[in-house]
Amino acid sequence: MPLITRRTISENFLERVRSTPLITGYRFKPVDPEIGPPNQWKSVSFQEFFNECREVALGLMSLDLNPGDRCILISNTRFEWSLCDMAILGCRGITVPVYPSNITEDAVFVIDHSEAKVAILEDGKQLEKIIQARIKNPNSLPLLKKIIVIDPSAQVVAARFPELQLNVITLKNLKELGRNEESRRPDQFETHLREAAPDDLITICYTSGTTGTPKGVMITQDNMVSVMEDCVAAFGHLIRAENEVTLSFLPFSHILGKAESLAIYTFGWTEYFAESVDKLPLNLEEVRPTAIFSVPRVFEKTYSKILSAVEAAPSLRRFLFHKAMKVGRAYYSSIWNGNRPTPQQTAQYKLAQKVVFSQIKKKFGGRLEFALCGGAPLPKEMGEFFQIVGIPILEGYGLTETSAPISLNLPEDLRFGTVGRPLPEVEVKISEDGEILINSRKVFKGYYKMPTETEQALQGGWFHTGDIGYLDADGFLRITDRKKDLIITSAGKNIAPQKIENLAKLDKLISQFIVHGDGRHYLTALVTLERELVIQFASQNQIFFSSYAELLKHPKIMNWVQKIIHQLNTHLSSYETIKKFIILSQDFTVESGELTPSLKVKRKVISKRYQAELNALYAQEDSRP
């Protein structure tokens, strides 16, 4: 099966359809029974996908979506996401993805700021966000002229609000419009794809800044082509000529998911869509993928389950597991030290693979050759564990502004604790203050309608990442710190803590509120309270105490703060919510070194000082199966 790189993603797509039209490109389990049985995998060839994309694109053209127009796409990862994304490209339009988990305010901001005239929504839940915005302000989103819903039942939601004149049609209706439009301009879809220029915008991905205001990162065709070219150069030799299978579950609204969604046109593999994150373990065993794109959280959960299962296993199985790990570590220690394993080590490792590690690999289907991993740091010990098991995790580094990866570990060139060597086309420079600077075709065009922010990020031809790191003696990139305050959870979610903290401090009881959760599965907070209010509350409620620290532990005080946080969480997306908290008896001060002279929080100092308390908040997470 050929690997394809052309001047644009649009040309990659056309060449993929031309070269392998009958090969199955996609497989998914339909939700709509009209499409197919819900519990059976439906296959779609590249030619069938092309035909369906053309219908959707012509339907969008009939709704007056023209070259350069923005089209919102709010949906979980599914076949229709890729279908609509390519159809938008076939109009020479620009896809503006929005996380389906985003709250109404954030989704509406992106729709309004991007000046989108069409929105494609997954279901009634997403439609409700636009309804809420229109109810609150009938004049909101004035440029949004048409709404397409993937789930037909969402029309019932729209029917309850006729006064809003939402102008909603289904994806099925859109395809019918496309078929009617085909007689007027039968070749327009393919013509648009061929006319696409390298400098055309392919997407505007909104990413939260440290202030919480989303910024629209403008990604061009050439940005993404550069990613594909470097991926071919880096790991194209690992892609088998046929029977290559991936399983997609990352959000395609994320830049790594976006790159994954487009990679199929270059690599030509068969892409399965997981039914849901909850069904991912079942789908892995069903699909038996050969490669996956992932975030560390998937491996963290599997790792915990494996260790829990070992602890609960009979003594003989525990012995075999630990013996196999000892053998595997000895085998790979030789490789990590640049030596060749001895014949005895090799023989013992092969036996360990057959008896023990093959059972672990079955959890990923048994055929997984490698996993491309990004979005958050992968613990070094975990990377070593999975390589010993036989599943190389290729950790990389990139940002939305670099169109995903700019560096990547490779199976034959892998160093845990690093994010790999820079990709062939990428130039990395470390500034005097240790910031990582990038010069590459992958670097974005700028922030949409934000010239000042663009100028700050792109200085002297170099993109300033905001991350601190260095290139080691062998050229591997190591990330040591983050200049930005942005939190990246273990699931790869980018979260602006200041947004949450500023909301929390709107309550009169809250003095300081510091969000924590970098590399963790959920967010926690360190909280300090207005001392006078707390003491006043105690007096009014006849709460007796010997010290302020003791008072803060009283159930009524804890419940008061819990209610504040519960109210705070109603204004946040699910991944931004605070799950646990600690009330501190001492406020942060300049004298203690926790605040700067200008009263800015020193996050590193606070995190280090309260490391034990913060770790306790994640004890259950770290030990759960």
C-alpha positions as CSV (number, residue, x, y, z in Angstrom):
1,M,0.0,0.0,0.0
2,P,1.6,3.3,-1.0
3,L,2.5,6.1,1.4
4,I,1.3,9.4,-0.1
5,T,2.6,12.9,0.4
6,R,1.5,15.7,-2.0
7,R,1.5,19.5,-1.7
8,T,-1.8,19.6,0.2
9,I,-3.9,17.3,2.4
10,S,-6.7,17.7,-0.3
11,E,-4.3,16.2,-2.9
12,N,-3.3,13.4,-0.5
13,F,-7.0,12.5,-0.1
14,L,-7.6,12.5,-3.9
15,E,-4.5,10.4,-4.5
16,R,-5.5,7.9,-1.8
17,V,-8.9,7.4,-3.4
18,R,-7.3,7.1,-6.8
19,S,-4.6,4.6,-5.7
20,T,-6.7,2.4,-3.3
21,P,-10.4,3.0,-4.1
22,L,-11.6,-0.4,-3.0
23,I,-9.6,-0.8,0.1
24,T,-11.6,-0.4,3.4
25,G,-10.7,3.0,4.9
26,Y,-13.1,3.1,7.8
27,R,-15.0,0.8,10.0
28,F,-17.5,1.8,12.7
29,K,-20.6,0.6,14.5
30,P,-23.6,2.7,13.3
31,V,-25.8,4.5,15.8
32,D,-28.6,5.0,13.3
33,P,-30.2,1.7,12.3
34,E,-30.9,3.1,8.8
35,I,-27.1,3.0,8.2
36,G,-26.6,-0.5,9.5
37,P,-27.0,-2.9,12.5
38,P,-25.8,-1.1,15.6
39,N,-23.6,-3.9,17.0
40,Q,-21.8,-4.8,13.8
41,W,-18.8,-3.1,12.2
42,K,-19.7,-1.4,9.0
43,S,-17.0,-1.1,6.3
44,V,-16.5,2.0,4.1
45,S,-14.0,1.9,1.2
46,F,-12.1,5.0,0.2
47,Q,-14.2,5.3,-2.9
48,E,-17.4,5.1,-0.9
49,F,-16.0,7.6,1.5
50,F,-15.2,10.0,-1.4
51,N,-18.8,9.7,-2.8
52,E,-20.3,10.4,0.6
53,C,-18.0,13.3,1.2
54,R,-19.0,14.8,-2.2
55,E,-22.7,14.6,-1.2
56,V,-22.1,16.4,2.1
57,A,-19.8,19.0,0.5
58,L,-22.3,19.8,-2.3
59,G,-25.0,20.1,0.4
60,L,-22.9,22.6,2.2
61,M,-22.3,24.5,-1.0
62,S,-26.0,24.7,-1.5
63,L,-26.2,26.4,1.9
64,D,-23.7,29.0,0.7
65,L,-20.6,27.7,2.4
66,N,-17.9,29.3,0.2
67,P,-14.1,29.1,0.1
68,G,-12.6,30.6,3.2
69,D,-15.9,30.3,5.2
70,R,-15.7,28.8,8.7
71,C,-17.8,25.8,9.7
72,I,-18.2,24.7,13.3
73,L,-17.9,21.0,14.0
74,I,-18.9,19.8,17.5
75,S,-18.9,16.1,17.9
76,N,-17.3,13.2,19.7
77,T,-14.8,11.1,17.6
78,R,-16.9,9.1,15.1
79,F,-17.0,8.4,11.4
80,E,-19.2,11.4,10.7
81,W,-16.5,13.7,12.1
82,S,-14.1,12.7,9.4
83,L,-16.8,12.7,6.8
84,C,-17.9,16.3,7.6
85,D,-14.3,17.5,8.0
86,M,-13.3,16.4,4.5
87,A,-16.6,17.7,3.1
88,I,-15.8,21.2,4.5
89,L,-12.3,20.9,2.9
90,G,-14.1,20.0,-0.3
91,C,-15.8,23.4,-0.2
92,R,-12.4,25.0,0.5
93,G,-13.9,25.9,3.8
94,I,-12.2,25.9,7.2
95,T,-13.2,23.5,10.0
96,V,-13.4,25.0,13.4
97,P,-13.6,22.1,15.9
98,V,-15.1,22.5,19.3
99,Y,-14.8,20.0,22.2
100,P,-18.3,18.5,22.8
101,S,-17.5,18.7,26.6
102,N,-17.1,22.5,26.4
103,I,-19.7,24.5,28.3
104,T,-22.2,26.8,26.5
105,E,-20.2,30.0,27.1
106,D,-17.0,28.6,25.6
107,A,-18.7,27.0,22.6
108,V,-20.7,30.2,21.9
109,F,-17.5,32.2,22.1
110,V,-15.8,30.1,19.5
111,I,-18.8,30.2,17.1
112,D,-19.1,33.9,17.5
113,H,-15.3,34.7,17.3
114,S,-14.7,32.5,14.3
115,E,-17.7,34.1,12.5
116,A,-19.0,30.7,11.4
117,K,-22.0,30.7,9.2
118,V,-22.7,26.9,9.5
119,A,-22.5,24.6,12.5
120,I,-22.5,20.8,12.4
121,L,-23.5,19.4,15.8
122,E,-23.5,15.8,17.0
123,D,-26.8,15.7,18.9
124,G,-29.5,17.5,20.9
125,K,-27.1,18.0,23.8
126,Q,-24.9,20.2,21.6
127,L,-27.9,21.9,20.0
128,E,-29.0,22.9,23.5
129,K,-25.9,25.1,23.8
130,I,-27.0,27.3,20.9
131,I,-30.6,27.3,22.2
132,Q,-29.5,28.5,25.6
133,A,-27.4,31.2,24.0
134,R,-30.4,32.4,21.9
135,I,-32.8,32.3,24.8
136,K,-30.4,34.4,26.8
137,N,-29.9,36.8,23.9
138,P,-32.1,36.4,20.8
139,N,-29.5,38.5,18.8
140,S,-26.6,36.2,19.7
141,L,-24.6,34.4,16.9
142,P,-26.0,36.7,14.2
143,L,-23.8,35.1,11.5
144,L,-24.8,31.5,12.2
145,K,-27.3,30.8,9.4
146,K,-27.7,27.0,9.3
147,I,-27.3,24.1,11.8
148,I,-26.8,20.5,10.7
149,V,-27.4,17.7,13.3
150,I,-25.8,14.3,12.9
151,D,-28.3,12.6,15.2
152,P,-31.8,13.0,13.6
153,S,-33.5,13.0,17.1
154,A,-32.0,16.5,17.7
155,Q,-34.7,18.0,15.5
156,V,-37.2,17.2,18.3
157,V,-35.1,19.5,20.6
158,A,-35.3,22.3,18.0
159,A,-39.0,21.8,17.5
160,R,-39.6,22.8,21.1
161,F,-38.4,26.4,20.3
162,P,-40.0,27.5,17.0
163,E,-39.7,31.1,18.0
164,L,-35.9,30.9,17.8
165,Q,-36.0,30.0,14.1
166,L,-32.9,27.9,14.4
167,N,-33.0,26.5,10.8
168,V,-32.0,23.0,11.7
169,I,-31.6,20.1,9.2
170,T,-30.2,16.6,9.6
171,L,-27.1,15.3,8.0
172,K,-29.3,13.0,6.0
173,N,-31.2,16.1,4.7
174,L,-27.8,17.7,3.8
175,K,-26.9,14.7,1.7
176,E,-30.2,15.0,-0.2
177,L,-29.4,18.6,-0.9
178,G,-26.0,17.5,-2.1
179,R,-27.5,15.0,-4.5
180,N,-29.8,17.7,-5.9
181,E,-26.9,20.1,-6.2
182,E,-24.8,17.5,-8.2
183,S,-26.6,18.2,-11.4
184,R,-25.7,21.9,-11.2
185,R,-22.0,21.4,-10.5
186,P,-21.0,17.8,-10.7
187,D,-17.2,18.4,-10.6
188,Q,-17.1,21.2,-8.0
189,F,-16.1,19.0,-5.1
190,E,-13.1,17.6,-6.8
191,T,-12.2,20.9,-8.4
192,H,-12.1,22.6,-5.0
193,L,-9.8,19.8,-3.7
194,R,-7.4,20.2,-6.6
195,E,-7.4,24.0,-6.4
196,A,-6.5,24.0,-2.7
197,A,-3.2,25.9,-2.1
198,P,-0.6,25.1,0.5
199,D,-1.2,28.4,2.3
200,D,-5.0,27.8,2.6
201,L,-6.2,27.4,6.1
202,I,-7.3,23.8,6.9
203,T,-8.5,24.4,10.4
204,I,-8.7,27.0,13.2
205,C,-8.2,25.1,16.5
206,Y,-9.1,27.1,19.6
207,T,-6.9,26.6,22.6
208,S,-7.2,28.2,26.0
209,G,-4.6,30.7,27.1
210,T,-3.5,31.2,30.7
211,T,-6.2,33.9,31.0
212,G,-8.8,31.5,29.9
213,T,-9.6,33.4,26.7
214,P,-9.5,30.9,23.8
215,K,-7.2,31.7,20.9
216,G,-7.9,30.5,17.4
217,V,-4.7,28.8,16.1
218,M,-4.7,29.0,12.3
219,I,-3.3,25.8,10.7
220,T,-2.6,25.7,7.0
221,Q,-2.6,22.8,4.4
222,D,1.2,23.1,4.3
223,N,1.5,22.9,8.1
224,M,-0.3,19.5,8.1
225,V,1.5,18.3,5.0
226,S,4.8,18.9,6.7
227,V,3.6,16.8,9.7
228,M,2.7,14.0,7.3
229,E,6.1,14.2,5.5
230,D,8.0,14.0,8.7
231,C,5.9,11.1,10.0
232,V,6.6,9.2,6.8
233,A,10.3,9.9,7.2
234,A,10.3,9.0,10.9
235,F,8.1,5.9,11.1
236,G,6.8,5.1,7.6
237,H,9.1,2.1,7.5
238,L,7.1,0.6,10.4
239,I,3.9,0.7,8.4
240,R,3.1,-2.6,6.8
241,A,2.1,-2.7,3.2
242,E,-1.3,-4.2,4.1
243,N,-3.5,-5.0,7.1
244,E,-2.4,-1.9,9.1
245,V,-5.2,-1.2,11.5
246,T,-5.7,1.8,13.9
247,L,-8.4,2.4,16.5
248,S,-9.4,6.1,17.0
249,F,-10.7,7.3,20.3
250,L,-8.8,10.6,20.9
251,P,-10.9,13.8,20.4
252,F,-10.4,15.0,16.9
253,S,-10.9,18.6,18.3
254,H,-7.4,18.2,19.8
255,I,-4.5,18.8,17.5
256,L,-3.1,15.3,18.0
257,G,-6.5,13.8,17.1
258,K,-6.7,16.2,14.1
259,A,-3.4,14.9,12.8
260,E,-4.6,11.3,13.4
261,S,-7.8,12.0,11.4
262,L,-5.8,13.2,8.4
263,A,-3.0,10.6,8.6
264,I,-5.2,8.0,7.0
265,Y,-4.9,9.7,3.6
266,T,-1.1,9.4,3.8
267,F,-0.7,6.0,5.3
268,G,-3.8,4.2,3.9
269,W,-4.5,2.1,6.9
270,T,-8.0,1.0,8.0
271,E,-9.3,3.3,10.7
272,Y,-11.8,1.9,13.3
273,F,-13.8,4.2,15.5
274,A,-14.1,3.2,19.1
275,E,-17.8,3.1,20.3
276,S,-16.9,5.2,23.3
277,V,-14.1,5.6,25.9
278,D,-16.0,3.3,28.2
279,K,-16.0,0.6,25.6
280,L,-12.3,1.1,24.6
281,P,-11.0,-2.1,26.4
282,L,-13.7,-4.2,24.6
283,N,-13.0,-2.5,21.2
284,L,-9.2,-3.0,21.5
285,E,-9.8,-6.7,21.9
286,E,-12.3,-6.7,19.0
287,V,-10.3,-4.6,16.5
288,R,-6.8,-5.8,17.5
289,P,-5.1,-2.7,16.2
290,T,-1.5,-2.6,15.0
291,A,-1.0,1.0,15.9
292,I,-2.8,3.6,18.0
293,F,-2.7,7.3,18.9
294,S,-3.1,7.8,22.6
295,V,-2.5,9.8,25.7
296,P,-0.7,8.6,28.9
297,R,-3.9,8.2,30.8
298,V,-4.9,5.1,28.8
299,F,-1.6,3.4,29.7
300,E,-1.8,4.6,33.3
301,K,-5.2,2.9,33.8
302,T,-4.0,-0.3,32.2
303,Y,-0.8,-0.3,34.2
304,S,-2.8,0.1,37.5
305,K,-5.2,-2.7,36.5
306,I,-2.3,-5.0,35.6
307,L,-0.6,-4.4,39.0
308,S,-3.8,-4.9,40.9
309,A,-4.5,-8.1,39.1
310,V,-1.0,-9.4,39.9
311,E,-1.5,-8.6,43.6
312,A,-4.8,-10.5,43.6
313,A,-3.4,-13.5,41.7
314,P,-2.3,-16.8,43.2
315,S,1.3,-17.0,44.4
316,L,2.5,-18.9,41.3
317,R,1.2,-16.3,38.9
318,R,2.7,-13.5,41.0
319,F,6.0,-15.3,41.0
320,L,6.0,-15.8,37.2
321,F,5.1,-12.1,36.6
322,H,7.9,-10.8,38.7
323,K,10.3,-13.2,37.3
324,A,9.3,-12.2,33.7
325,M,9.7,-8.5,34.6
326,K,13.2,-9.2,36.0
327,V,14.2,-11.1,32.9
328,G,12.7,-8.3,30.7
329,R,14.5,-5.6,32.5
330,A,17.8,-7.4,32.2
331,Y,17.2,-7.9,28.5
332,Y,16.3,-4.2,27.8
333,S,18.9,-2.8,30.2
334,S,21.5,-4.1,27.8
335,I,19.8,-2.4,24.9
336,W,19.3,0.9,26.9
337,N,23.0,0.8,27.7
338,G,23.9,0.4,24.0
339,N,24.8,-3.3,24.2
340,R,23.5,-6.4,22.6
341,P,21.7,-8.8,24.9
342,T,23.4,-12.1,25.5
343,P,22.0,-15.3,23.9
344,Q,20.8,-16.4,27.3
345,Q,19.1,-13.1,28.0
346,T,17.4,-13.3,24.6
347,A,16.2,-16.9,25.1
348,Q,14.8,-16.1,28.6
349,Y,13.1,-12.9,27.3
350,K,11.4,-14.9,24.5
351,L,10.1,-17.4,27.0
352,A,8.8,-14.5,29.2
353,Q,7.0,-13.0,26.2
354,K,5.3,-16.3,25.4
355,V,4.3,-17.2,29.0
356,V,3.5,-13.8,30.6
357,F,3.7,-10.8,28.4
358,S,1.5,-12.2,25.6
359,Q,-1.4,-12.2,28.1
360,I,-0.8,-8.4,28.8
361,K,-0.6,-7.6,25.1
362,K,-4.0,-9.3,24.6
363,K,-5.5,-6.3,26.5
364,F,-4.5,-4.2,23.5
365,G,-5.7,-6.9,21.0
366,G,-2.4,-8.8,20.8
367,R,-1.1,-7.1,17.6
368,L,-0.1,-3.7,18.8
369,E,3.3,-2.8,17.3
370,F,3.6,0.7,18.8
371,A,1.5,3.6,20.2
372,L,2.1,7.2,19.4
373,C,1.6,9.1,22.6
374,G,1.4,12.8,23.4
375,G,-0.6,15.5,25.2
376,A,1.0,15.1,28.6
377,P,4.2,13.7,30.1
378,L,4.6,9.9,30.2
379,P,6.2,8.7,33.4
380,K,9.6,7.1,32.6
381,E,8.9,4.0,34.6
382,M,5.7,3.4,32.7
383,G,7.4,3.7,29.3
384,E,10.0,1.2,30.4
385,F,7.3,-1.2,31.7
386,F,5.4,-1.3,28.4
387,Q,8.5,-1.7,26.3
388,I,9.5,-4.7,28.4
389,V,5.9,-6.1,27.9
390,G,6.4,-5.6,24.1
391,I,4.4,-2.4,23.4
392,P,6.7,0.5,22.6
393,I,5.1,3.8,23.5
394,L,6.6,6.5,21.2
395,E,6.3,9.7,23.2
396,G,6.5,12.9,21.3
397,Y,6.1,16.7,21.9
398,G,4.2,19.4,20.1
399,L,1.6,22.1,20.6
400,T,-1.5,23.2,18.7
401,E,0.7,26.0,17.3
402,T,3.1,23.4,15.8
403,S,0.3,21.3,14.2
404,A,1.1,18.5,16.7
405,P,4.5,16.7,16.9
406,I,7.9,18.4,16.4
407,S,9.8,15.6,18.1
408,L,9.2,11.9,18.5
409,N,10.8,8.8,20.0
410,L,11.2,5.9,17.6
411,P,11.4,2.1,18.4
412,E,15.0,1.9,17.3
413,D,15.9,5.3,18.7
414,L,14.0,5.6,22.0
415,R,15.0,7.3,25.2
416,F,12.5,7.4,28.1
417,G,12.3,10.6,30.0
418,T,12.7,12.6,26.7
419,V,10.2,13.5,23.9
420,G,12.6,12.1,21.3
421,R,14.7,13.8,18.7
422,P,13.3,16.7,16.6
423,L,11.7,15.5,13.4
424,P,13.7,15.9,10.2
425,E,12.3,19.2,9.0
426,V,12.2,20.8,12.5
427,E,14.9,23.2,13.9
428,V,15.0,23.6,17.7
429,K,16.8,26.3,19.6
430,I,17.0,27.0,23.3
431,S,16.8,30.6,24.3
432,E,19.0,32.2,27.0
433,D,16.3,31.7,29.6
434,G,15.9,28.0,28.6
435,E,12.7,28.4,26.5
436,I,12.3,26.0,23.6
437,L,12.0,27.8,20.3
438,I,10.8,26.2,17.1
439,N,11.5,27.0,13.4
440,S,9.5,24.8,11.1
441,R,6.9,24.6,8.3
442,K,4.7,23.1,11.0
443,V,4.5,26.4,12.9
444,F,1.0,28.0,12.7
445,K,0.1,31.0,10.6
446,G,-1.1,33.0,13.6
447,Y,-3.9,33.5,16.1
448,Y,-7.2,34.4,14.4
449,K,-8.0,38.1,14.8
450,M,-5.3,38.4,17.5
451,P,-2.3,40.2,15.9
452,T,-0.7,41.2,19.2
453,E,-0.7,37.7,20.6
454,T,0.6,36.4,17.2
455,E,3.5,38.9,17.3
456,Q,4.4,37.8,20.8
457,A,4.4,34.1,19.9
458,L,6.3,34.5,16.6
459,Q,9.5,36.5,17.1
460,G,12.3,36.6,14.6
461,G,11.0,33.7,12.7
462,W,10.9,31.4,15.8
463,F,7.9,30.2,17.7
464,H,8.2,30.7,21.4
465,T,6.7,27.6,23.0
466,G,6.5,28.8,26.6
467,D,8.2,25.5,27.6
468,I,11.6,25.1,29.3
469,G,13.9,22.4,28.2
470,Y,17.2,21.4,26.6
471,L,18.7,19.1,23.9
472,D,20.9,16.5,25.5
473,A,24.3,15.4,24.1
474,D,22.6,12.9,21.8
475,G,20.0,15.4,20.5
476,F,17.0,14.2,22.5
477,L,14.7,16.9,23.6
478,R,13.9,17.0,27.4
479,I,11.1,19.2,28.8
480,T,12.0,20.4,32.3
481,D,9.4,23.1,33.1
482,R,6.6,25.1,31.7
483,K,6.8,28.9,31.5
484,K,3.0,29.0,31.0
485,D,0.7,28.2,33.9
486,L,-1.3,26.0,31.6
487,I,-2.3,22.7,33.2
488,I,-2.2,19.5,31.0
489,T,-4.0,16.6,32.6
490,S,-3.0,13.0,32.0
491,A,-5.8,12.8,29.4
492,G,-4.1,15.6,27.5
493,K,-6.7,18.3,28.3
494,N,-5.3,21.8,28.3
495,I,-6.7,23.8,31.2
496,A,-6.2,27.4,32.1
497,P,-6.1,27.5,36.0
498,Q,-6.5,31.3,36.2
499,K,-9.9,31.1,34.7
500,I,-11.1,28.6,37.4
501,E,-9.3,30.5,40.2
502,N,-10.8,33.8,39.3
503,L,-14.3,32.3,39.3
504,A,-13.7,30.7,42.7
505,K,-12.5,34.0,44.2
506,L,-15.8,35.7,43.3
507,D,-17.1,34.1,46.5
508,K,-16.5,36.2,49.5
509,L,-15.3,33.3,51.6
510,I,-12.4,32.4,49.3
511,S,-9.1,34.2,49.9
512,Q,-6.8,32.1,47.7
513,F,-7.6,29.3,45.3
514,I,-4.8,27.4,43.6
515,V,-5.7,24.7,41.1
516,H,-3.4,21.7,40.8
517,G,-3.5,18.7,38.4
518,D,-0.7,18.8,35.8
519,G,-0.2,15.2,34.6
520,R,-3.1,14.0,36.8
521,H,-6.4,12.6,35.9
522,Y,-8.5,15.3,37.7
523,L,-8.1,18.7,39.3
524,T,-7.7,19.5,43.0
525,A,-7.3,22.8,44.8
526,L,-5.5,24.4,47.7
527,V,-7.9,26.8,49.4
528,T,-7.4,29.6,51.9
529,L,-10.4,31.4,53.5
530,E,-11.2,34.8,54.8
531,R,-10.4,34.3,58.4
532,E,-12.8,36.8,59.9
533,L,-15.8,35.4,58.0
534,V,-14.9,31.9,59.2
535,I,-14.7,33.0,62.8
536,Q,-17.9,34.9,62.5
537,F,-19.7,31.9,61.0
538,A,-18.4,29.8,63.9
539,S,-19.8,32.2,66.4
540,Q,-23.2,32.4,64.7
541,N,-23.4,28.6,64.6
542,Q,-22.0,28.0,68.2
543,I,-19.0,26.1,66.9
544,F,-16.4,25.9,69.7
545,F,-12.7,25.5,68.8
546,S,-9.3,25.8,70.3
547,S,-7.4,26.9,67.2
548,Y,-8.2,28.2,63.7
549,A,-6.7,25.1,62.1
550,E,-9.0,22.9,64.2
551,L,-12.0,25.1,63.1
552,L,-11.2,24.6,59.5
553,K,-11.7,20.9,59.9
554,H,-15.2,21.2,61.3
555,P,-17.8,19.5,59.1
556,K,-19.9,22.7,58.7
557,I,-16.9,24.6,57.4
558,M,-15.9,21.8,55.0
559,N,-19.5,21.6,53.8
560,W,-19.6,25.3,53.2
561,V,-16.5,25.2,51.0
562,Q,-17.8,22.1,49.3
563,K,-21.0,23.9,48.3
564,I,-18.9,26.8,46.9
565,I,-16.9,24.4,44.8
566,H,-20.0,22.5,43.6
567,Q,-21.4,25.8,42.4
568,L,-18.1,26.7,40.8
569,N,-18.1,23.4,38.9
570,T,-21.5,24.2,37.3
571,H,-19.7,26.9,35.3
572,L,-16.9,24.6,34.1
573,S,-16.5,21.8,31.5
574,S,-16.3,18.3,33.1
575,Y,-12.6,18.1,32.7
576,E,-12.1,21.5,34.4
577,T,-14.1,20.7,37.6
578,I,-12.5,20.5,41.0
579,K,-12.8,17.0,42.5
580,K,-11.0,17.4,45.8
581,F,-9.6,20.2,47.9
582,I,-7.6,21.0,51.0
583,I,-8.3,24.1,53.2
584,L,-5.0,25.6,54.5
585,S,-4.9,27.5,57.8
586,Q,-2.2,30.0,56.6
587,D,-2.8,32.4,53.7
588,F,-0.1,32.8,51.0
589,T,2.2,35.8,51.6
590,V,5.2,37.5,50.1
591,E,7.1,36.9,53.3
592,S,6.7,33.2,53.1
593,G,7.9,33.1,49.5
594,E,4.6,31.9,48.1
595,L,3.8,35.3,46.4
596,T,5.9,37.7,44.3
597,P,6.2,41.3,45.4
598,S,3.4,42.0,42.9
599,L,1.3,39.4,44.7
600,K,1.4,36.8,41.9
601,V,1.3,33.2,43.0
602,K,4.5,31.2,42.8
603,R,3.0,27.9,41.7
604,K,6.2,25.8,41.8
605,V,6.9,27.0,45.4
606,I,3.4,26.2,46.6
607,S,3.2,22.8,44.8
608,K,6.6,21.8,46.3
609,R,5.6,23.0,49.8
610,Y,2.3,21.1,49.8
611,Q,3.4,18.1,47.8
612,A,2.5,15.6,50.5
613,E,-0.9,17.1,51.0
614,L,-1.5,17.2,47.2
615,N,-0.3,13.6,46.7
616,A,-2.8,12.5,49.4
617,L,-5.6,13.9,47.3
618,Y,-4.6,11.5,44.5
619,A,-3.9,8.5,46.7
620,Q,-7.1,6.8,45.7
621,E,-6.5,7.6,42.0
622,D,-3.0,6.1,42.1
623,S,-4.1,2.9,43.8
624,R,-7.4,2.2,42.0
625,P,-7.5,-0.7,39.5
